[in-house]
Amino acid sequence: MAEDNRRVSNGDQVNRIAALALKRGKSVDFTGYWQRHVQS
């Protein structure tokens, strides 16, 4: 069963997501994507 996040404020939810994203580090798949770098 999923966690019940209805009573968590929006700001806390955003902070959790941002912290998880920053902890994850750079994505190998999307690094340089916007510059159209293709690694073949």
mmCIF file of the C-alpha atoms, coordinates in Angstrom:
data_MODEL
# 
_entry.id   MODEL 
# 
loop_
_atom_site.group_PDB 
_atom_site.id 
_atom_site.type_symbol 
_atom_site.label_atom_id 
_atom_site.label_alt_id 
_atom_site.label_comp_id 
_atom_site.label_asym_id 
_atom_site.label_entity_id 
_atom_site.label_seq_id 
_atom_site.pdbx_PDB_ins_code 
_atom_site.Cartn_x 
_atom_site.Cartn_y 
_atom_site.Cartn_z 
_atom_site.occupancy 
_atom_site.B_iso_or_equiv 
_atom_site.pdbx_formal_charge 
_atom_site.auth_seq_id 
_atom_site.auth_comp_id 
_atom_site.auth_asym_id 
_atom_site.auth_atom_id 
_atom_site.pdbx_PDB_model_num 
ATOM 1  C CA . MET A 1 1  ? 0.000  0.000  0.000   1.00 0.00 ? 1  MET A CA 1 
ATOM 2  C CA . ALA A 1 2  ? 1.262  3.493  -0.873  1.00 0.00 ? 2  ALA A CA 1 
ATOM 3  C CA . GLU A 1 3  ? 2.149  6.116  1.688   1.00 0.00 ? 3  GLU A CA 1 
ATOM 4  C CA . ASP A 1 4  ? -0.557 8.600  2.665   1.00 0.00 ? 4  ASP A CA 1 
ATOM 5  C CA . ASN A 1 5  ? 0.837  12.048 1.790   1.00 0.00 ? 5  ASN A CA 1 
ATOM 6  C CA . ARG A 1 6  ? -2.440 13.973 2.045   1.00 0.00 ? 6  ARG A CA 1 
ATOM 7  C CA . ARG A 1 7  ? -1.444 15.588 5.340   1.00 0.00 ? 7  ARG A CA 1 
ATOM 8  C CA . VAL A 1 8  ? 2.045  16.614 4.163   1.00 0.00 ? 8  VAL A CA 1 
ATOM 9  C CA . SER A 1 9  ? 2.227  20.244 3.024   1.00 0.00 ? 9  SER A CA 1 
ATOM 10 C CA . ASN A 1 10 ? 3.018  21.009 -0.604  1.00 0.00 ? 10 ASN A CA 1 
ATOM 11 C CA . GLY A 1 11 ? 6.247  22.733 0.399   1.00 0.00 ? 11 GLY A CA 1 
ATOM 12 C CA . ASP A 1 12 ? 7.425  19.654 2.300   1.00 0.00 ? 12 ASP A CA 1 
ATOM 13 C CA . GLN A 1 13 ? 6.595  17.425 -0.668  1.00 0.00 ? 13 GLN A CA 1 
ATOM 14 C CA . VAL A 1 14 ? 8.560  19.682 -3.044  1.00 0.00 ? 14 VAL A CA 1 
ATOM 15 C CA . ASN A 1 15 ? 11.510 19.752 -0.649  1.00 0.00 ? 15 ASN A CA 1 
ATOM 16 C CA . ARG A 1 16 ? 11.528 15.940 -0.444  1.00 0.00 ? 16 ARG A CA 1 
ATOM 17 C CA . ILE A 1 17 ? 11.451 15.543 -4.222  1.00 0.00 ? 17 ILE A CA 1 
ATOM 18 C CA . ALA A 1 18 ? 14.172 18.161 -4.730  1.00 0.00 ? 18 ALA A CA 1 
ATOM 19 C CA . ALA A 1 19 ? 16.380 16.525 -2.094  1.00 0.00 ? 19 ALA A CA 1 
ATOM 20 C CA . LEU A 1 20 ? 15.986 13.109 -3.718  1.00 0.00 ? 20 LEU A CA 1 
ATOM 21 C CA . ALA A 1 21 ? 16.706 14.517 -7.194  1.00 0.00 ? 21 ALA A CA 1 
ATOM 22 C CA . LEU A 1 22 ? 19.838 16.353 -6.024  1.00 0.00 ? 22 LEU A CA 1 
ATOM 23 C CA . LYS A 1 23 ? 21.093 13.331 -4.101  1.00 0.00 ? 23 LYS A CA 1 
ATOM 24 C CA . ARG A 1 24 ? 20.766 11.185 -7.228  1.00 0.00 ? 24 ARG A CA 1 
ATOM 25 C CA . GLY A 1 25 ? 23.387 13.118 -9.210  1.00 0.00 ? 25 GLY A CA 1 
ATOM 26 C CA . LYS A 1 26 ? 23.774 13.613 -12.933 1.00 0.00 ? 26 LYS A CA 1 
ATOM 27 C CA . SER A 1 27 ? 21.948 11.343 -15.329 1.00 0.00 ? 27 SER A CA 1 
ATOM 28 C CA . VAL A 1 28 ? 24.229 9.573  -17.780 1.00 0.00 ? 28 VAL A CA 1 
ATOM 29 C CA . ASP A 1 29 ? 21.380 9.303  -20.304 1.00 0.00 ? 29 ASP A CA 1 
ATOM 30 C CA . PHE A 1 30 ? 20.385 12.981 -20.283 1.00 0.00 ? 30 PHE A CA 1 
ATOM 31 C CA . THR A 1 31 ? 23.734 14.712 -19.747 1.00 0.00 ? 31 THR A CA 1 
ATOM 32 C CA . GLY A 1 32 ? 24.271 16.999 -22.781 1.00 0.00 ? 32 GLY A CA 1 
ATOM 33 C CA . TYR A 1 33 ? 20.836 16.152 -24.193 1.00 0.00 ? 33 TYR A CA 1 
ATOM 34 C CA . TRP A 1 34 ? 19.867 19.799 -24.699 1.00 0.00 ? 34 TRP A CA 1 
ATOM 35 C CA . GLN A 1 35 ? 23.122 20.315 -26.635 1.00 0.00 ? 35 GLN A CA 1 
ATOM 36 C CA . ARG A 1 36 ? 22.264 17.411 -28.943 1.00 0.00 ? 36 ARG A CA 1 
ATOM 37 C CA . HIS A 1 37 ? 25.379 15.484 -28.026 1.00 0.00 ? 37 HIS A CA 1 
ATOM 38 C CA . VAL A 1 38 ? 25.074 11.947 -29.299 1.00 0.00 ? 38 VAL A CA 1 
ATOM 39 C CA . GLN A 1 39 ? 27.346 9.272  -27.898 1.00 0.00 ? 39 GLN A CA 1 
ATOM 40 C CA . SER A 1 40 ? 27.632 6.458  -30.419 1.00 0.00 ? 40 SER A CA 1 
# 
